[in-house]
Amino acid sequence: QVQLVESGGGWVQPGGSLTLSCAASGFTFSSFAMSWYRQAPGKERDLVASISSTGGSTSYRDSVKGRFTITRDNTKNTVYLQMNSLKPEDTAVYYCNARNGYYPRGYWGQGTQVTVSS
């Protein structure tokens, strides 16, 4: 059974850091691009960062460039999101997504809550 399990969320003050992890199982992790999305209350789910299947290419939404870093470890079937200099507007549920050309809609995790406030 396909499973994506996010962890590492929590509460942090503005300017702080968190690292999110997404552990994958039930599919060939190394053949899928991985992404992080986020959804704040009352808003659409937005793409935050993506990484290619080999880890050779990454992309970020403009608002997190220079602050967030996406990485993956294909030996551990895990993708990470290092978040630095966090802002209140980063508050959201963060979701892990896996997709490739054969599964363009992809697979989703259940999400992990990130709250940035003082």
C-alpha positions in Angstrom: 0.0 0.0 0.0 1.3 3.4 -1.0 2.1 5.6 2.1 3.5 9.0 2.6 4.0 10.1 6.2 5.0 13.7 7.0 6.6 14.6 10.3 8.5 17.5 11.9 5.8 20.1 12.1 5.1 22.1 15.2 5.1 25.6 16.6 8.0 28.1 16.1 8.6 31.8 16.7 9.1 34.1 13.7 12.7 33.8 12.5 13.0 30.2 13.7 13.6 27.0 11.8 12.0 23.6 11.3 12.8 20.6 9.2 10.0 18.5 7.7 10.4 14.9 6.7 8.3 12.7 4.4 8.8 8.9 4.6 7.6 7.0 1.5 6.7 3.3 1.1 4.8 1.1 -1.3 6.1 2.5 -4.6 9.4 3.0 -6.4 10.5 6.2 -4.7 13.5 6.8 -6.9 11.3 7.0 -10.0 9.1 9.8 -8.7 9.6 13.6 -8.4 8.7 14.8 -4.9 7.1 18.0 -3.9 6.0 19.9 -0.8 2.6 21.8 -0.8 1.0 23.9 1.9 -2.5 24.9 2.6 -3.5 27.7 5.1 -7.1 27.9 6.4 -9.5 29.1 3.8 -6.9 29.1 1.0 -6.0 26.8 -1.9 -3.2 24.2 -1.6 -0.1 25.8 -3.1 3.2 24.3 -4.4 6.1 25.2 -2.2 9.1 23.2 -3.5 9.9 20.3 -5.9 12.8 18.0 -6.5 13.5 15.7 -9.4 13.7 11.9 -9.0 17.5 11.9 -8.8 17.7 15.1 -6.7 19.6 16.9 -9.5 17.0 19.7 -10.0 14.9 21.7 -7.5 12.4 24.5 -7.8 10.7 26.9 -5.2 7.9 29.3 -5.1 9.2 32.9 -5.0 8.1 33.6 -1.4 10.3 30.9 0.0 13.4 31.2 -2.2 16.5 31.6 -0.1 14.8 30.4 3.0 13.6 26.8 2.2 15.7 23.9 0.9 14.2 20.6 -0.4 16.4 17.5 -0.5 15.9 13.8 -0.8 17.7 10.6 0.2 16.7 7.8 -2.2 18.5 5.2 0.0 16.0 6.1 2.8 13.0 6.8 0.7 12.7 10.2 2.4 12.3 13.8 1.2 13.0 16.8 3.5 12.1 20.4 3.6 14.5 22.6 5.6 12.7 25.8 6.6 14.7 28.8 7.9 13.7 32.4 8.8 10.1 31.4 9.2 7.4 34.0 8.9 3.8 34.0 10.2 2.6 33.7 6.6 4.3 30.3 6.4 1.7 28.9 8.8 -0.1 26.1 7.1 -0.5 22.4 6.8 2.4 21.0 4.8 1.8 18.1 2.5 4.1 15.7 0.7 3.4 14.7 -2.9 4.9 12.0 -5.2 4.3 12.0 -9.0 5.7 10.9 -12.3 4.6 10.6 -16.0 2.6 7.5 -15.3 0.9 8.9 -12.2 0.6 12.6 -13.0 -2.0 13.2 -10.2 0.4 11.6 -7.8 0.2 10.3 -4.2 -0.4 12.5 -1.1 0.4 12.3 2.6 -1.9 13.4 5.4 0.0 16.6 6.2 1.8 18.1 9.2 0.9 21.4 10.8 3.4 24.3 10.9 2.5 27.3 13.1 4.7 30.4 13.1 3.7 32.9 15.8 4.9 34.9 18.8 
